[in-house]
Amino acid sequence: LVGRYIGNRYEILEKIGNGGMATVYKAKCHVLNRFVAVKVLKEEFTTDEEFIRRFNIEAQSAAGLTHPNIVSVYDVGHEDNIYYIVMELIQGKTLKQIISESGILPWKWSVNIAIQIASALEAAHKNNIVHRDIKPHNIIITEDRVAKVTDFGIAKAVSNSTITAFGTTIGSVHYFSPEHARGGYTDAKSDLYSLGIVMYEMLTGRVPFDADTPVSIALKHMQEKPVEPIKLNPSIPLAVNQIIMKAMRKDPNERYQSATEMLRDLNAALKNPEGNFVENENIDMNRTQVMGTITDDMLEKNKKVEEHKKQSKLKQYFEKEEAIFEIVKELNEYDPLKISENEIEAGISKSESDQGFFLTDEQRAVVKSSIKNNVVIITGSA
């Protein structure tokens, strides 16, 4: 495309970036006589009509956002099979480049950057625009240390399209919220989770969850508790650590409920970094809650989990039963076929006393059954 004019006004000068969804070029707008960035969608995204329709809608919505921490969108168009967005050209580095070059970043610098990102999200969310792909790669830091968030709307267009875009967002899975990773409903709180991950990486030099495959990383987001950043970098203030951990809660209802809430705590952390002011959400289980549809697969999975729990309990009972059974045999030299309830009960009681554990009525019934079954097995194998 270098050297070509598109839209009868944008002269493509040079390629300046490449991502999973688009290639970015520096261009000259000959109508307004200024340099711009032109993001051209990759060919695999241009063959799906539904995606193109959503892409245009989302790009036009993003063009309506005006905020000092959001990269401005000037124009959206297509020519032949080229679909493009014309944006503000920013001189600077991505936050990812800065982290890669510098490693752990100073906490005050990081919090100031987080405040700017949260401010951009606040403006977008108030306009009902969710980013869905907040990550250091999509945050440009200018030479004046101003954070600029880019790619509003594009990720949403991809995730809502009929294209299976997981392969194109591998670089983003480190920053996915648990609900995004499982393909569920995402909203403003999903962006705040991702911002928590970005803060974590700025202050520790690493992402909280990593693995060999995207699926493994996604599962960690859903299942594993992250190591607190303060344990990896003891210089992180208490309040900043608490903000990150709250933003990264698995349950969206336990996170910050808005960018405005998170901004309040971020600003407070600059003034009182060791303050214990971050509130933990206590969820009222009696309130009306929105749940996803319970499918047959979910029921089957739950059944397997419960069966596994049951087997684990039986294993624990059986381990106790072996010791009990040995004691029962020692009480008297009985005929295995004639062991009585009283002998079993006496053995259980003595074993409880000797080994310091006490069974519930339910456990006692399981143990008795196991002992009786073992008598049959022993007799049959003799």
N, C-alpha and C positions, 0 to 999 in steps of 0.2 A: 504493500500500500504506500510505501514511502515515495514521495514525489507526486502522488495522485491528489486531485481535488475531489471532495465529497460534499454533497449539498450545495454545490456551486459557490462555496465560500470558504471551506476549511482545507487548507493545504497541509497534507501530512508531511512532517519534516523528519521525524526520527522515532524509532521505537524506544520507549523508556520503561516499559514494565510488562510483565506477563503473569497472569494468574490462572486459576482453575476455570473461570468462566469467560474471561476476556483478555485481550491484549490492549495495552495502553500506548498511545502515541502522543508525542508533542506535535501540535499543529498551529498554524497561523490563521486566524479569522480575518479575511480580507475585507469584510464588511465593517467590522468595528476596529480593525487594525490592532489586534491584541493576540497574545499567545494563549492557547488553551490546551487542555488535555482531552483527547478523544479516546473513549473506551469502546472498542469494537468487540462485539460478542463473537465467541468462537463458533465455528461452522456447525458443530454438533448441536448447538442450541437454536439454530435458525431453521430447522426442518419441522419444528412442532408449532402448529398454528396457535394452539391454546397457550403455549408458553409465550409466544410473541405477543399475544393479546395482553396477557398478564404483565409482561415485561413493560409494555408501553404504558399501561395503567399505573404501575408502581413507579416507573421513572418519572412520569408526569406528576405524581403525588410528591415524590422527593424533590422535584423542581420547585415545589411550592414552599419548601423549607428554607427559611432565611435565619441563619444563626452564625455567630463568629467562630463556633467550633464545629461547623458542618461544612464540608466541601460543597460549594454551590454548583447546582446543575443548571446549565444555560440552555441546552437544546437536546432534543431527542429526535432521531430520524432513521430512515433506511434508504438505501440506494442499491438497486439490483438485489443481491443477497447479503448486503452489508447492513447490519443493525448496529447503531452506535448511540452513545451518549456523549455530549460535549460538556465538559466540566471546567471549573476553575483550575488553573495550573498552579500547583503548590511547590515552592522550592523548599526542600527539606528531606528528611529521612523518615522511613516508617519506624514506628516504635519497635518493631521486631528487629530491624537493623541495629538500633541503638542498644537493645538488650543483648544481641549477639556480639556486639563490639565491646560493650562495657560490663556485661554480666549483671551483678546485683547493683541496683540503682539506689541513690539516697532516698530515705523515706519521705522527706519533705518534698523533694522533686516529684516523687511518685504520687504522693497524695495530691499535689497541685495538678498533675496530669489527669488523675482520676476525677478530680472536681470538674475539669473541663469536659471530659468524656461524659460524665453524668449530666452535666448541663446540656450537652448536645442531645442526650437521650431524653431528658426531661422535655425539651422542645418538640422532639419527634413524637414522643408518646402522647403529648397533649394534642397532637394532630392525628392521633390514631395510626401512627406509623411505627412499626416494630422492625428493628434492624435485622435480627436473627443471625447475624454473623459477626458479632463484635469480637475482634482479635487484634493483636498488635500489628498484623499485616495491613489492617484497614484503618490504622490510625497514623496520620502523618504529623510529625513534629517539625514545625517551621524553624527557620534560623532564629526567630524571635521567641522560641520556646512556646509557641501556641500549638495546641493539639487540634487537629482537624480530622473528624470522622468522615470516612467516605463509604460509598457503596450502599447507601440507604435504598431499600426497595428491591435491589437486585437479588439478594438471597431469598427474600420472600417469594419473588416471582419464580425462582428455581424450585423452591420447596413445594410450592403450590401447583407446579406444572405436572403434566403427565410423564415428563422425562424422569427417569431414575437417576438422580443427580448425585447419589452418595459417592460415586467414584470421583466426582469433580470437587468434592468438599472434604477430602481426606485431611488436608491441612487444617481444617476447621474443627475436627472432631475433638481436639484437645480442649476446645473452649465451649463445646456444646453443653447445654443444660441437660439434666437427666430426662426431662420430658421431651426435649428435642431429640435426644439420642434414641429414645424409644419410639419416636415418630408420633408423639402425642401433641396436644394443644400447646402452642407457645404464645406467650404474651410479653408485656413489658418486663415482668419478673424474670423471664428467661434472659433478656438482655442484661439485667443486673447480675444474674449468676455469671454470665460471661465476663462482665466487668470485674467481678470478684476474682476470676481466674487470671485476668490481665494484671490486676494488682498483685496477685500471688507471684506471678512470673517476674514482674518488675522488681519485687523485693527479695526474691530468693534466687533468681536466675534460672528457674526451672518451672515447668508446669506441674500441677499437683498429681496428674494421672498420666502415665505413659505405659506403652506396651508395644508389642511387635506388630499388631494389626489394629486397624480402626475399630473393628468390632470389640476387641478386648478392651480398648480404651473407653468405648461407649459403655460397656458393662461396668467398668470401674466408676464412671460417673454415676451410674444408677445404684451401685451396691457398696462401694468402699468409702470410708471416711478419710478425708485427706489429712496428711500430717500438718499440724498447725504451722503456719509460716514462721512464727516466732521461735519454733524449735530448730528451724534451719538457719535463721538469722536472728540471733538474740538482740540485735540492735533495733528491731522493729518495736515501736511503742505498743503498749497494751491495747489502747483504743483502736489503733490501726489493725492489729491482729484480730480484734473482735469484729471490726467492720467487715474484713475479708471473710471470716468464718460465717458471719450472718448472711452475707451475700451468696455464699456457696452452699446454703442448706439444701438438702435433697428435696424437701417439701416446699413448693413455692409459697405456701401460706406462712412459712416460718421465716422467709426472706424479707428484705425490704419490700414494702408493697408498692413503692413508687420511687422514681429517681429523686424526687423532692425529699423524701425521707432519708435516702442515702446521702444526698448532698448536705443535709443538716448535720449528720454525724461526721462526714468528711471535714467540713469546715470547723466543727467543734474539736476534732482531733488535732488540727493545726494549733489551736489555742490551748488545749489541754490533752496532750498526747498520752499521758498515763492515766487519764480519767476512766472511771468504770461506768460510763453513761450509756453504752450501747444496750438497748433493750432486747431481751430474748422473747420471741413471740410464744405465748402459751395458747395452744390450739384448743378450742372448745369442741369436744367430740359430739356434743349434743346439737350443734348448730346444723342447719341445712348445708350440705356440701355437694358440689358438682363432681360426679364420678363418670369415668368412661364406661362404655358398654362392656358388661362381663360376657366374654365369649366362651364357647365350649373349650377352646384351647386353654384359656385361663383357668377354668374349672378343673380340667384334667391335670394341669400343672400343679394347682393347689392340692389336688388329691394325692399326687406323687410326693409333694412336700410333707403333707400330713402323714403319709405312709412311712416316709423316711424317719420322721420324728418318732413315730410309733416303734419302728424297728430299733432306733437308737435307745429308746426307753427300755425295750425288751432286752437289749444287749446289756444295759446297766443292771437290770433285774437279774439277768442270767449270771453276770459276774458275781453278784452278791450271793445268788443261789448256790453256786459251786461251793463257796465257803460254808454256807448253811448245811448243804447236803453232807459235807464231810463231818460236820459236827453231829448231824443226825445219826450217821453211821457209827460214830464213836460212843453215842449214848448207850447203845446196847447192840449186841450182835444179833440184829433182827434178820428175819427172812425177808428179802426185798419184796416178795409178793404179799407180805402181811404187814407192811409198815402202816401204822395207824395215824389218824389225824392228830392225836395227842402227842405222838412222838415228833411229828413234823412241827407242831406248835411249840413243843419244848425246845427243839433245835433252833427254831427261828428266834425265840426269846433269848436263848443263851448266846447265839451269834450276835444279836443286837447289843447285848450287854458287853460281850468281849470286844466287838469291833467298833462300838460307838456309833452305830447308825440305827435309826428307827424307821420302820416301814409304815406307810399309810395303809388303811384297810384295802385300798385298791392294789397297792403294791404287794401286800401280804397274800392276796388272792392269786396274783400272778405267780408269785414265788411258789406257793403251794401247788399250783397247776404244773409248774415247771418241774418240781421235785417228783410229782407223780408220773409225769411223762418220762423223766429220766429213769425212774424205776423200771418202767416198761422196756425202755431201750436197753438198759443194763441186762435185764432178764433175757431179752430176745437175742442179745449178742453173746450170752454165756454159752 
